[in-house]
Amino acid sequence: MRSARPWSAGALRPLVTAAILGALVSAGCSRQATSEEASVPPGEIVVFSGPRFWTGEPARPWADGLAVRDGRIVALLERHEIARLVAQGAEDVRLPGEVALPGLVDGHGHLLGYGLARRSVDLVGADSLEQTLARVAAWARSHPDAPWVLGRGWDQNDWPRKAFPDADRLDQVVPDRPCALRRIDGHALWVNRAALAAAGIDARTPDPAGGQILRDRTGRPTGILVDSAMDLVDRVVPEPDDATVRRALEDAVASLSAFGLTGFHDMGTDGRTLGIIREMDAAGRLPLRLTLYASADDEELVARLMRDGPEQGRRFRVVGVKFYADGALGSRGARLLAPYNDQPDHLGLFVTDPTELRSRVLETMRAGLQPAVHAIGDAANRLVLEIYAGGLRELLAAGRTSSLALRPRIEHAQVVAPPDIPRFRSIVDDALAAAGAAEALRRHVAIVASMQPSHATSDMPWAERRLGSARLRGAYAWRSLIDAGVPLVFGSDVPVESADPRTGLYAAVTRTDARGLPPGGWLPAERVPLERAVRAYTLGAAFAAGRERDEGTLAPGKRCDLTVLRVDPFGNPPRTLLDDPVLATVVDGQVTWRAPAPPPEQAATK
């Protein structure tokens, strides 16, 4: 009998014997394996044990261990089966912690934006204009050679006055060069006068389509640019070189892996970023799986995907195109059916002309690609639902039943008119009925709601001011969408929110901030049980990307992707999610990240 090997981040080196696979059958494990799997000649077998394994499979939600071969699960094990396999020569890799989950996947984020944000002024959490300006000034002093001062994360809703800042205040701390600071939601840009001059923006500059230049009473730009107006400055900001992009991407994937993430859906990949991701993948430098959605603005990349179809590497796939219907709620760019409660003359913005959006989304679906459309306001969500209704009817009527185009995604679905919530499902059912499609197809076709739990707890202090109380009934309505039969995938929208999935799980379950406020949760009827929240980060993410046969639960034939937690969140208060760390990340049966060992005195207290 071999002794258990300490878990490590290196490649697993299991003992290989034909007897091991036979032991899986004789030990009773064949009830989890198909006859086809059982007849495959044995490869390298390794046993994972230590924590309890929450499988996500209703028929068998818990296991004591996993038998894994070539990165895939062969069988779920009980303790006596682990002992028998190890006695017969299988190597036992014992993981730390109390619970291992199917690998958590961030269903919506911005990979390069995250990596670059970690290399600029961090304004997240600054609770006043003065503190924000102090951070900018400190960064500018410590980077005297930077041609521009760039940053991200400010939120005027966290400040005492709640008002947008202006260029004059920014000039006081950065008078010598252009400065451009993205709002936390990425939908507004605060710039100084040097940046306005560099972009050629003055009182005569018209608002671009889908954007707004905020102005004072004299018509002079204030320094706040909303949605497509940001492009006027972005186009004159020096582009990072390839080496900077590579370092940012490497930093981002390493950080995501340390959060326990085994996958990430990147919204808005451009051609240059894709090229560097290809190189990283070929060199074995992707510690997690990437599902990529091309930026609709990169016409060359989109045209190639339209012509050649989806692209797949070892740990990346390009499956669709990311579009924008509207802006964000915090900057009043989200398009609403009725005016903003706190700006009665304003409905928000359609960032993309609705006619153009309809044409481009339908073209994407016809090419067999998956559309993912950003829609936050109730008017934008209704528009996208109507576009998807037409696209699904067209594809199903033509008998095209196998592509991811039949799972179009709405990114955020943040404010939905209550009558539109059941339409996420009824649109699909109507299209299937009109095409006379088989009932089995109903499980394959869906409009996917891609939502970010932390947005609710970040926005709750001011959302009612924007929307009024009546519209809150359809805001951040995760539970209502689940109850309507809508497939849900959770994510972070990093760098808008933290990429740590534990913060998203906590927000989904409690709808409170880290202090537990408000008691009982904000709009508590929309809280979801922990099991459903975990599913949205696992099987929900797999379904959204068309990978539910391969990922999302722990079952024979599926990939061995794990997020290992120190404390069992199912048996402890929700606060455990924030307080207790991820200990290890496993992708394809290999430990891709592990927590550093605590100092001896700290370990003794745990």
N, C-alpha and C positions, 0 to 999 in steps of 0.2 A: 504494500500500500504506500502510495506517495504522500508525502506531507503537503499540506496546503501551501501554495506559493503566495507571498504577499502580492497584492495587486500593484500593477505598475503602469506607466504611461507608454511603455514600449510595446513592440509587437508581441502578441501572445505566442507561446511556444508549447502547444499542447502535445502530449504523447498520442501517437496515432496507432490504434490497433483495430483490427476488424471486430474483435470481441466487444468493443465498446458499443458499436451500433447494435450488435445483437443484444447487448445488455439493456439498451433502451426498450427493445421489444419485450424481452423476458421480464423486465421490471414493471411492465404494465404501461410504459410510456407511449406505446403505439396508439393508444386511444387519442393522442394529440397529433399523430402523424398520419398522413395519407399513405395508402399502399404504395403509391408511386415514390414518395419520399423514402419509405422503408426499404425499397428495392434498390435505391441508388447506392453504388459502392461507397464505402465509408471514406470520408476525408478526415481532416484534422478535427478532433472533437475536444472541446474544453467545457468544463462545468463552471458556471458563475453561481456563487452562493454568498452568504453573509446576511444581507438585508432580506426582508420579505419583498416579493416582486408583485406590484399591482399591475395586472395584465391589461385592464381595460376591456376584457372579454367577459360579457355577462355570464356565460356558462361556467367559467372558472376564473373569478376575479383575482385570486391570489395564488401564488406559487412560492415554493421555498428555494427554487433554483431554476437555472436554465441550462440546457445542453445546446451548445452552439458549434456549428461547423461552417467554415468559410464565411464567417460574418453573419450567418443566418441561424435562426432558432430551429433546432431539431425537435426539442420536446420541452415541456414544462415539467418540473421535477418536484417531488416531495422529498422530505429529509432522508427517508430510508433509501430512496432511489439515488440521491446524491452519494450517500455512503457506499452503495453497491458499485456505482460507476467508478468512484475514486479507488475503491478496493481492487477493481479490475484494471486500474492503470490510468484512468482519466485524470488530467490535471485539474485541480480545484483552485480557481482564482476567486479569492474571497474579497468582496468589496466591503467598504466601510458603511456605516450608517444603518438606519432602521428600515428605510424604504427605498426601493428603486422603481421609478415610473417609466413607462414608455417614453422615449426621448421627447422632450418638450421642443416645440418648433414655434418660432416667432412668425406669425402669419402676415405681418405687414411692417416693413421698416425700410430704411434708406441706408444701404451699406456704406457707400462712399461718403455720404453726408455725415454718417456717424464717425467714420474714421477722420475726416477733415475737421469735424467739430471738436474732436479731442485735441486738435493742434492749433486752436484759435481761442479767442476770449470766451470763457465759459460764464454765461450770465444767468444760468438756471438757478433759481432760488433767491436771487437778489430781491429783497422785499421793499426796496424804495428806489426812486430815481437816483438819489445820492449814492447809494451803495452800488448801483449799476455803473454810474459814471466813475466811481472809484476803481472798480475792476478794470474798466476800459483804460483809464489813465495808467494803472499799474502795468498792464500788458504793454501799452505803448512805450513806457519808459524802459521796460526790459527787452524790447525788440526795436531798437532805434533804426535798424537797417531795413525793416519790413516796409515795402513800398505802400502797402495798404494795411490798415488795421481792420481785421475781420473778426466777427464773433457771432454768437447765436445764444438765444435762450431767454431774452428779456420778455416780461409779461406785465404790461401796465395794470392789469387787473389785480396784481399782487401788491401794488403800490398804494399808499394812502389816498392819492388823488384820483386814481383810476383813469387818468387822461393820457392820450398819446404824447410822447415826448417830441421835441423838435430839434432841428439842426443847430440852432443857436447854442443850446446847452451842450451838444456834442462838440461844437467848435471850442468850447472852453477847455476841454481836456485833450482834444486832438486838433490843434490849429494848423499843423504843419504838413498834413498829408490826408488823402481820402480815408474815410472810415465808413464801413457798411456793416450793420448789425441786424441779423435776422431775428424776427420775433420767434417765440418758442414754437409756434405752429408752422413756421416756414412760409407764411402767407402775407407777411408784411416786412418791409425793410426800412430801417431807421438809418439815415445817412447824414453826413455833415455837408457844409457848403462846398468843400473841395470835391466831394464825390458828386454832388449835383453838377458842379462845373465840368468835371471830367466827362460826365454823361451828356452834357449839353442841355440840361433840364432847367428851364426858367418859366416865368409866368406865361410865356406864349406857347409852351409845349402842351399839346392836347393830351387828354387821357387816352391811352391805348385801348383797343378793344379788349374787354375782359379784365381791365385794371383801372386803378384810380390813383391820381396824384393828389394827396391832401394839400389844401391851400388855406392861407389865412384870408381875412376879409378883403384884402387888397388883391388877391389872386396869386400871391407869391407862394411857391411851394414851401411847405413846412418842414420837409425832410422825411415824411412818411410816404412810402410807396406801397400800394396794395396789389397783390396778385400779379397780373402780367405787367404792371408798371415797374415791378422789380427788374424786369429784363432790361430796361433802359440803362440801369447801372451794372447789372451782372455782365453785360456784354463788354464792358470796359475794364472789369476786374481782371488782373493777370491770371491766366489759367495755370493751375499747378502742373509741373512737369510730370513725366511718367514715373520718375523715381519717387516723387512725393505721393502720387496716387498709389503706387505699389505699397509704400510704407503705411499709408493710411488704411488700405485694404487689409494688410497683414495685421495691423494693430486692431482693426475692427473684428476680424474673425477670431483672433485670439481672445479678445474681450468677451465676445458672444459665447465662445466655448466655455469660458470660466463662469458664465452665468448658468451653465448646465444645458445650453441649447445645442441640439443636434441638427437643427435645420433652421433656415431663414428664407423668407420670401421677400426678395428685393424689388421694390416698386420704383421703376424708372431707370433701369440700367442703360447706359449709353454704350456706343460701340467701342470706345477706347477702354472703358472699364471692363467690358466683356473680354476684350483681348488680353488684358492683364489677368483676369480671372482664369482664362484658358491656360495661361502660362503657369499660374499658381497650381492649378489642378494637375497639369501634366507633371509638375515637380513634386506632387504629393504634399502641397502646402495648404490644403483646405481641410481644416479639422471638423467641418460640418458640411451638410448638404445645402446647396443654394438653389432655390427656385427663382428664376429671374424673369421679370416682366420688362420688356424694352420700353424706353421712354418714347412716347408718341412724337416727341420733338426731334428725335434722331431719325430723320426720314430715310437715310441710307440703310441703317440697321433694320428698320421696319420693312423697307422694300425687300431686303434680302430674306427676312423671315417669311414675308408673303410669298416669295418665289420658292424658297427651299423648305419651308416648314420649320417646326421646332428643332432645336439643337440640344444635344446631350453629350456631356463629358462623363468623367468618372464620378464626380461629386457636384456637378452643376447641370442644370437644365434651363433652357430658355423656352418658355411655353406660351407667352402671350405678350400683350401690349398694355401699358398703363396710360390712361387718359385722365383728364380733369374736367369735370362738369362745372364745378363752382369753387369758391375759396373756403375760408375758415370762419368759424363763428366768432372767435375772439377778435378778429380784425373786421368783423361785419362784412366779410366777403362771401359767406355761405348764402346761397340763393334761397329765399323763403317765398312761400305762397302769399303771405301777408306781410306788411312792413315790420321792421324791427320794433320791439316794444320800447327801446330806448333811443330810436332814431326813426320817427314815424314817416319820414319822407324817403326811406331807403329800404329796398328789397334785397340788397346784396347783388352778387355778380354771377353771371354765367361766364366762367373763364374761357370756355370754348363755345363758339356759336352753336346753338342747338342743332341747326341743320347740318353743320359740318361734323359735329359729334356723331349724329345719327349715321351719316354716310361712312365715316371712318370706322365706327364700331361694327357696322354691318359688314364692311369690307374685311375686317379682321376675322369675324366669325366665319365668313365664307371661305377664308383661307385656312380654316381649321385651327386658328389660334384662339387663345382664351383672352377675352377682354376683361380688364380690371379698371373700373371707372371710379374715381374719387367723387363722392357725392355726400355732402354734409347737410345742407338745408333740405327742407321738405319739398321744395319745388324741384331741386336738382335730383333728389331720389325719385320723385314721380317721373321726371323726364327719362331717367335711365331705365326705370322699370318698363316704360312704354317702348323704348328702343329695344330692350331685351325681348319684350313680347313679340315684336315683329321679327327679330332675328331667329328666335326659337321656332316660331311658326314656319318660317321659310326653310330652315334646315331640316326640321322634322318632316315637312311635306315633301322634301326632296329625298327622303330616306337616308339622310346623313346622320348616323346615330352613334358614331364611335369616337368623336374628337372631344377635346376639352372645351371647344367652343360651346358645347351644350351645358357647361357649368360657368356661365358668366358671373363675374364677381362685382359686388358693389363695395367699394372701399370706404369704410367708416359707417355708412348708414346711420348717421348720428342723430338726425332729427327727421323722423318719418311721420307723415300724417297718419293718425290711427287707422283710417280706412285702407291705407296702402300696406299695412303690415301683412294681412292675409294674402295680398296680391303677390307677394314674393313666391307663394306656393301656388295660388290659383292660376297665375299666368302660365306656369309650367303645366299644370293639369289640363288647362284649356288647349294648349298647343299640342299636348300628347293626344287628347281626345280628337282634335280636329284632324290629326294625321292618322288616326286609327292605330296608334302605336301599341305595342304589347305592354301589358301591365308590368312586366319585369323591367322595362325601360324606365319606369317611374323612379326606381332607386338610383338610376344613373344620371338623370337630367335634373338640374336644380339651378336656381339663382342663389348664389352663396353670399351671405352677409359676412363681411370681414370687418371686425370691430375691435376696439382697443379699450379694455376696461379702465385703464388709468386716466383716459380722457374724462370720464365721468367725474372721478374724484378730484381731478385738477380743475375742471370747469364748474363744479357745483357752487362755488361761492358767488359766481356772477351769471350763470346760465339763465336764471329766471329773469334777470334784468334785460337780457337780450331777447328772450322768447316770450315772456309773460307766462303765467301759471298754466293756462289752457294747453299750450303747445308742449309743455313738459310731459304730457301723457305719452307722447311718441318719441321722447328723447332718451338716447342711450338705453334703448328698450330691449336689452338682451333676452330677458325672460319671456317677454311677449313674442319675440321672434322665434325662440325655441318652441314655445307652446303652439305657435302657428305651423310648426313642422319645417322651419327654415334651417338649412345647414349653417352652422356658425363656426367661424375660425377666429381665434383671438390672436392679437399681436400687440406691439408696443408703439409703433410709429416712430421708433428711435430715429433721429436724435430729439424728436419732440418730447418724448417721455423716456424714462429709464428702460433699457433693454432687459433688465432683470425680470424674468417671467414670474417670480414670486410676488412682485408688486402688482402685476396684473391679476394673478390669482386672488390675492388679498382684496383688491378692489372689486373683483367680480363677486366674491362671496359676501363681503361686508358692505360695500358702497360707503365706506367711511375713509377718512384720512388716516395717517399713521398714528394719530392720537386717539383714534376710535370715535371721531366726531363726523357728523352728528350721531348721537346715540340711536342705535337701531338702523342707521344708514339713510342716505339721501334717496328718496323715491324707493323705499325698501321693497316694494312689490317686484322690482326688477332684479333683486339679488338672485344669484343662481347657486345651487348646491356645489360643493367642492368637486364632486365627481363630474358634474356637467362642465364645470370650468376647466378641469384637467382635460376632459375630452376635446374641448374646443382648441386646446393647445397641442393635441396629439392626433386623434383620429379625425377631428375636424380639419386640422391643417393638411393631413394626408388626403382627405376627400377633396378639399379645395384645389389641390395640385394634381388630382387624378392618381394618387399613389396609395389608396386605401388597401389594395391587395398586398402591398409591399411594406407598408409602414403604419404607424399609428396605434397599434396594440402589440402586446407580446403574445405571439402565437406561432406555431410551427410554420416554417416557410418564410416568415417575415424577418426583416433585418433586425439585428440585435443592437438597437439604439436605446440607451438608458440615461436617465437623469437620476443621480443618487443623492438622497437627502439625509441629513443627520438625524432628523426627527420625523416621525410619521405624522403628516399633516391631517390624515383622516381621523386620528385618535386624539388630537390635541386642539386647543383653541386656535382660531384663525391667525392670531398674532404670531403663532409659531412660524408662519410662512415668512414673516419679515425678520424674525430674530434668529432663526437657525439656518445654517448655510447649506449650499450645495457642496457635496464632498467629491463628486467625480462625474465625468461625462464620458459616455461610451458610444462610439459610432462604429458600425460594422464589426462589432465584437472586439474593438480595440479601445483602450482607455486613452482618450484624446486630451483630457485635462484632469488633474487631481488637485485638491486643496493642499497647500503646504501643511506639514505636520505642525501642530501647535507646540509652543515651548513646554517643557516637561511639567512646570508648575501649573500651567493652564490646562494641560491634558489631564492632570490629576483631579481637577475639579469637575470634569465633564462626566 
